[in-house]
């Protein structure tokens, strides 16, 4: 599937470990003294469970040369993202799911309000979703990235969706995006009961979903009825994680060590990464107040480790939570391939989660 390589820090080592030199050392040759593992270069077959459409999308992506080149300053990267990557994908989603879209300012924050072209079903008229797009907290604004995710969510689920253009780096830093989401949420409380509001986000937007819930609880505001964290987790993403190291090798990317991967402008400071409100996934006291949560990921996603850790910690905190992981797909696959059944299935799973829990139903 498509991957924005500049957003992710991942690596696979092609080196082969030397035999342990100390006599009597029973460690396998690839296992180091500190427990790290050197992975030998290998061939991995395409997953046998892929649909025909998924196989065609995977091979076609590489036949076309993969992603466009994301290089230069942040403005150049955003232009390539909008015009060559997200823009064409959005056009495909709109062809598949014609939608009503209105761009508006809510509580000083720009949003795109997205509905199915046929309108919102009566059963969902009193319910609403807030959608938070991905993009490493640096790209995705301007109405392209947000709509790329809100259009399938609105049509598959039959909801009115507010796609938020939250502030990003380098123009803003943490917690500006959280402030924006909370402002929109508070505005929606004037028209919707909190139990009828859901929040869904993928990648950076998934992390932001968790941050928004933690902030709402801290501020004493009623939390949403349910949330969905897609292609992400609520734990810090800069620690060791298996999925960060295997992801590129299994999706055809270049093999590099983390230090060689270019980075987007930083939204979080080093101090922010120690803030429980920024990464609540490792803090049981914060997680215990979360609403029913769906964690949705895939086996070749660099953030799968964060997703799995977050799900385990939610369960330990006795939060009603569910895990949906698709085999063989890469980071945020469900946002990028409208013609692949597995992508639609991911949106359907998310829609079922909100249908099950919004309105205070358990």
C-alpha positions as CSV (number, residue, x, y, z in Angstrom):
1,X,0.0,0.0,0.0
2,X,1.1,3.6,-0.3
3,X,3.3,4.9,2.5
4,X,4.6,8.4,3.3
5,X,8.1,7.5,4.2
6,X,9.0,10.9,5.6
7,X,6.5,10.5,8.4
8,X,7.7,7.2,9.7
9,X,10.8,6.0,11.5
10,X,11.5,2.4,10.7
11,X,14.4,0.0,9.9
12,X,15.4,-3.5,9.1
13,X,19.0,-4.6,9.4
14,X,20.4,-6.7,6.6
15,X,23.4,-7.8,8.6
16,X,23.9,-11.3,9.9
17,X,25.1,-11.6,13.5
18,X,28.5,-13.2,14.1
19,X,28.6,-16.3,16.3
20,X,29.0,-15.5,20.0
21,X,32.6,-15.5,20.9
22,X,32.4,-16.7,24.5
23,X,32.5,-20.4,25.0
24,X,29.2,-21.9,26.2
25,X,27.1,-19.0,25.0
26,X,23.8,-20.7,23.9
27,X,22.3,-17.6,22.3
28,X,21.2,-18.0,18.6
29,X,23.6,-16.1,16.4
30,X,21.2,-13.3,15.6
31,X,20.5,-12.5,19.3
32,X,22.8,-9.9,20.8
33,X,23.8,-9.6,24.5
34,X,21.4,-6.7,25.1
35,X,18.5,-8.7,23.6
36,X,18.4,-6.9,20.2
37,X,18.1,-9.0,17.1
38,X,19.8,-8.7,13.8
39,X,17.5,-9.8,11.0
40,X,19.0,-11.5,7.9
41,X,17.7,-10.4,4.5
42,X,14.9,-12.7,3.5
43,X,12.0,-13.0,1.0
44,X,8.5,-12.6,2.2
45,X,5.6,-13.7,0.0
46,X,2.5,-11.5,-0.5
47,X,-0.1,-12.5,2.1
48,X,-2.3,-15.3,0.8
49,X,-5.4,-13.6,2.4
50,X,-5.2,-10.5,0.1
51,X,-8.2,-9.9,-2.1
52,X,-7.5,-9.7,-5.8
53,X,-8.0,-5.9,-5.6
54,X,-5.4,-5.7,-2.7
55,X,-2.9,-7.7,-4.8
56,X,-3.4,-5.4,-7.8
57,X,-3.1,-2.3,-5.6
58,X,0.1,-3.5,-4.0
59,X,1.9,-4.5,-7.2
60,X,0.5,-1.6,-9.1
61,X,1.8,0.9,-6.5
62,X,5.4,-0.3,-7.0
63,X,5.0,-0.6,-10.8
64,X,4.2,3.1,-10.8
65,X,7.3,3.9,-8.8
66,X,5.8,4.2,-5.3
67,X,5.1,7.5,-3.6
68,X,5.9,10.9,-5.1
69,X,9.1,12.5,-3.8
70,X,8.5,14.3,-0.6
71,X,11.4,16.6,-0.3
72,X,12.3,20.3,0.4
73,X,10.8,22.5,3.1
74,X,7.4,21.8,4.7
75,X,5.6,24.0,2.1
76,X,7.0,22.0,-0.8
77,X,6.1,18.7,1.0
78,X,2.6,19.9,1.6
79,X,2.2,20.9,-2.0
80,X,3.3,17.4,-3.2
81,X,1.1,15.8,-0.6
82,X,-2.0,17.8,-1.7
83,X,-1.5,17.7,-5.4
84,X,0.2,14.4,-6.1
85,X,-0.8,12.1,-3.2
86,X,-3.9,13.0,-1.2
87,X,-5.7,15.0,-3.8
88,X,-6.0,12.1,-6.3
89,X,-7.0,9.7,-3.5
90,X,-9.7,12.1,-2.4
91,X,-11.0,12.3,-6.0
92,X,-11.4,8.5,-6.0
93,X,-13.2,8.5,-2.7
94,X,-15.7,11.2,-3.9
95,X,-16.3,9.2,-7.1
96,X,-17.1,6.2,-4.9
97,X,-19.0,8.1,-2.3
98,X,-20.6,11.3,-3.5
99,X,-20.8,13.7,-0.6
100,X,-22.1,17.1,0.6
101,X,-19.2,19.1,1.9
102,X,-19.3,22.5,3.6
103,X,-16.2,24.4,4.8
104,X,-16.9,26.4,7.9
105,X,-15.3,28.0,10.9
106,X,-16.4,26.5,14.2
107,X,-15.1,28.1,17.5
108,X,-12.3,29.8,15.4
109,X,-11.2,26.5,13.9
110,X,-11.6,25.6,10.2
111,X,-13.6,22.4,9.6
112,X,-15.1,20.5,6.7
113,X,-18.6,19.2,7.4
114,X,-19.1,16.1,5.4
115,X,-22.3,14.1,4.8
116,X,-23.4,11.4,2.4
117,X,-24.9,12.9,-0.7
118,X,-28.2,11.2,0.1
119,X,-28.2,12.8,3.5
120,X,-27.8,11.5,7.1
121,X,-30.2,8.7,8.0
122,X,-32.9,9.6,10.5
123,X,-31.4,7.2,13.1
124,X,-28.1,9.2,13.1
125,X,-29.6,12.7,12.8
126,X,-28.9,13.4,16.5
127,X,-25.3,12.0,16.3
128,X,-22.1,13.4,15.0
129,X,-18.4,12.4,14.5
130,X,-15.3,14.5,14.8
131,X,-12.6,13.3,12.3
132,X,-8.9,14.0,12.9
133,X,-6.6,13.3,9.9
134,X,-3.1,11.9,9.8
135,X,0.0,13.6,8.6
136,X,2.7,13.6,11.3
137,X,1.2,16.7,12.9
138,X,2.6,18.7,9.9
139,X,0.6,17.9,6.8
140,X,-3.0,17.2,5.8
141,X,-4.7,20.5,6.4
142,X,-6.3,22.6,3.7
143,X,-9.3,20.4,3.2
144,X,-7.6,17.6,1.4
145,X,-6.3,15.2,4.1
146,X,-9.3,15.7,6.3
147,X,-11.8,15.0,3.6
148,X,-9.9,12.0,2.4
149,X,-10.7,10.4,5.7
150,X,-14.1,12.0,6.4
151,X,-15.7,11.1,3.1
152,X,-15.6,7.3,3.5
153,X,-16.4,7.6,7.3
154,X,-19.5,9.6,6.5
155,X,-20.8,7.4,3.7
156,X,-20.0,4.0,5.2
157,X,-21.3,4.9,8.6
158,X,-24.1,7.3,7.6
159,X,-22.9,10.1,9.8
160,X,-22.4,13.9,9.7
161,X,-18.6,14.2,10.1
162,X,-16.6,17.3,11.2
163,X,-13.1,17.1,9.7
164,X,-10.9,19.4,11.7
165,X,-8.1,21.4,10.3
166,X,-6.2,21.5,13.6
167,X,-3.0,23.5,13.9
168,X,0.3,21.8,13.0
169,X,4.1,22.2,13.0
170,X,6.0,24.3,12.3
171,X,3.5,27.0,12.6
172,X,2.3,25.6,16.0
173,X,3.4,23.2,18.6
174,X,1.8,20.9,21.2
175,X,-0.9,21.3,22.6
176,X,-2.3,23.6,19.9
177,X,-4.0,20.7,18.0
178,X,-5.6,19.5,21.2
179,X,-6.9,23.0,21.9
180,X,-8.5,23.1,18.5
181,X,-10.2,19.8,18.9
182,X,-11.5,20.6,22.3
183,X,-12.9,24.0,21.0
184,X,-14.8,22.2,18.2
185,X,-16.1,19.5,20.6
186,X,-17.3,22.2,23.1
187,X,-19.1,24.0,20.3
188,X,-20.8,20.7,19.2
189,X,-22.0,20.2,22.8
190,X,-24.5,23.0,22.2
191,X,-26.3,20.9,19.6
192,X,-25.5,17.3,20.6
193,X,-25.4,15.2,23.8
194,X,-21.9,14.1,24.7
195,X,-22.9,10.5,24.4
196,X,-23.9,11.1,20.8
197,X,-20.5,12.5,19.8
198,X,-17.8,10.2,18.5
199,X,-14.1,11.0,17.7
200,X,-12.1,9.1,15.1
201,X,-8.6,9.7,13.9
202,X,-5.8,8.0,12.0
203,X,-2.1,8.1,12.5
204,X,-1.3,11.5,14.1
205,X,-5.1,12.0,14.2
206,X,-5.4,8.8,16.2
207,X,-2.8,10.1,18.8
208,X,-4.7,13.4,18.8
209,X,-8.0,11.5,19.5
210,X,-6.5,10.1,22.7
211,X,-5.0,13.5,23.7
212,X,-8.4,15.2,23.3
213,X,-10.1,12.7,25.5
214,X,-7.5,13.1,28.2
215,X,-7.9,16.9,28.0
216,X,-11.7,16.7,28.2
217,X,-11.4,14.6,31.3
218,X,-8.9,17.0,32.8
219,X,-11.1,20.0,32.1
220,X,-14.1,18.3,33.7
221,X,-16.1,18.2,30.4
222,X,-18.3,15.2,29.6
223,X,-16.4,12.8,27.3
224,X,-17.6,11.5,24.0
225,X,-19.7,8.4,23.6
226,X,-17.0,6.4,21.8
227,X,-13.7,6.9,20.0
228,X,-11.7,5.1,17.3
229,X,-7.9,5.2,17.2
230,X,-6.8,4.1,13.7
231,X,-3.2,3.3,12.5
232,X,-1.9,4.6,15.8
233,X,-1.7,4.2,19.6
234,X,-1.7,6.5,22.5
235,X,1.8,5.7,23.7
236,X,5.0,7.6,22.8
237,X,6.2,6.5,19.3
238,X,9.9,7.1,19.7
239,X,10.7,4.0,21.8
240,X,11.8,0.5,20.6
241,X,8.9,-1.3,18.8
242,X,9.1,-4.4,16.6
243,X,6.7,-2.9,14.0
244,X,8.9,0.2,13.5
245,X,11.7,-2.1,12.3
246,X,9.9,-4.5,10.1
247,X,7.4,-2.2,8.4
248,X,9.5,-0.7,5.6
249,X,11.1,-4.0,4.7
250,X,7.7,-5.6,4.3
251,X,6.2,-2.8,2.3
252,X,9.0,-2.4,-0.2
253,X,10.6,0.6,1.3
254,X,14.3,1.4,1.5
255,X,16.2,-0.3,4.4
256,X,17.6,2.4,6.6
257,X,18.4,2.9,10.2
258,X,16.2,5.4,12.1
259,X,18.9,8.1,12.1
260,X,18.8,8.1,8.3
261,X,15.1,8.7,7.9
262,X,14.2,12.4,7.1
263,X,11.7,13.9,9.6
264,X,8.9,16.4,9.3
265,X,8.9,19.5,11.5
266,X,8.6,18.6,15.2
267,X,5.3,19.2,16.8
268,X,6.4,17.8,20.2
269,X,9.4,18.9,22.2
270,X,11.5,16.5,24.2
271,X,9.7,17.7,27.4
272,X,6.3,17.1,25.7
273,X,7.1,13.4,25.2
274,X,7.1,13.1,29.0
275,X,3.7,14.7,29.4
276,X,1.0,12.1,30.2
277,X,-1.6,14.3,28.5
278,X,0.4,14.1,25.3
279,X,0.8,10.3,25.4
280,X,-1.9,9.0,27.9
281,X,-1.6,5.4,26.7
282,X,0.9,4.4,29.4
283,X,-1.1,6.0,32.3
284,X,-3.8,3.8,33.8
285,X,-5.4,6.7,35.7
286,X,-6.0,8.6,32.4
287,X,-7.1,5.5,30.4
288,X,-9.6,4.5,33.0
289,X,-11.7,7.5,32.1
290,X,-11.8,6.7,28.3
291,X,-15.0,5.8,26.6
292,X,-15.5,2.6,24.6
293,X,-12.5,2.6,22.3
294,X,-11.7,0.8,19.0
295,X,-8.0,0.3,18.2
296,X,-7.6,-0.4,14.4
297,X,-4.3,-1.2,12.8
298,X,-2.5,-3.6,10.4
299,X,0.4,-6.0,10.6
300,X,2.8,-3.9,8.5
301,X,2.1,-0.6,10.2
302,X,5.1,1.0,11.9
303,X,2.8,2.1,14.8
304,X,1.3,-1.4,15.3
305,X,3.4,-1.8,18.5
306,X,1.9,1.4,19.9
307,X,-1.6,0.2,19.0
308,X,-1.1,-3.1,20.7
309,X,0.4,-1.6,23.8
310,X,-2.5,0.9,24.0
311,X,-5.1,-1.8,23.6
312,X,-3.5,-3.9,26.4
313,X,-3.4,-1.0,28.7
314,X,-7.0,-0.1,28.0
315,X,-8.0,-3.6,28.9
316,X,-5.9,-3.5,32.0
317,X,-7.8,-0.3,32.9
318,X,-11.1,-2.1,32.4
319,X,-12.1,0.1,29.5
320,X,-14.6,-1.3,27.0
321,X,-12.2,-1.7,24.1
322,X,-11.8,-3.7,20.9
323,X,-8.9,-4.5,18.6
324,X,-9.1,-4.9,14.8
325,X,-5.8,-5.7,13.0
326,X,-5.7,-6.6,9.3
327,X,-2.9,-8.9,8.1
328,X,-0.4,-7.8,5.5
329,X,-1.4,-4.1,5.1
330,X,0.7,-1.0,5.7
331,X,0.2,2.2,7.6
332,X,-3.2,3.8,7.1
333,X,-4.1,1.5,4.1
334,X,-7.8,2.0,4.6
335,X,-7.5,5.8,3.8
336,X,-5.7,5.2,0.5
337,X,-7.3,2.5,-1.6
338,X,-11.0,3.0,-2.3
339,X,-11.3,0.0,-4.6
340,X,-9.8,-2.5,-2.1
341,X,-12.5,-4.4,-0.1
342,X,-10.2,-4.7,3.0
343,X,-10.2,-0.9,3.2
344,X,-13.9,-0.6,3.1
345,X,-14.1,-3.3,5.8
346,X,-12.0,-1.2,8.1
347,X,-14.4,1.7,7.7
348,X,-17.3,-0.6,8.2
349,X,-15.7,-1.9,11.4
350,X,-15.3,1.7,12.6
351,X,-18.9,2.5,11.7
352,X,-20.1,-0.6,13.6
353,X,-18.2,0.6,16.7
354,X,-19.9,3.9,16.7
355,X,-23.3,2.4,16.0
356,X,-22.9,0.1,18.9
357,X,-21.8,2.7,21.5
358,X,-23.0,6.2,20.5
359,X,-26.1,7.2,22.5
360,X,-24.8,5.6,25.6
361,X,-25.5,2.1,24.5
362,X,-23.3,-0.7,25.9
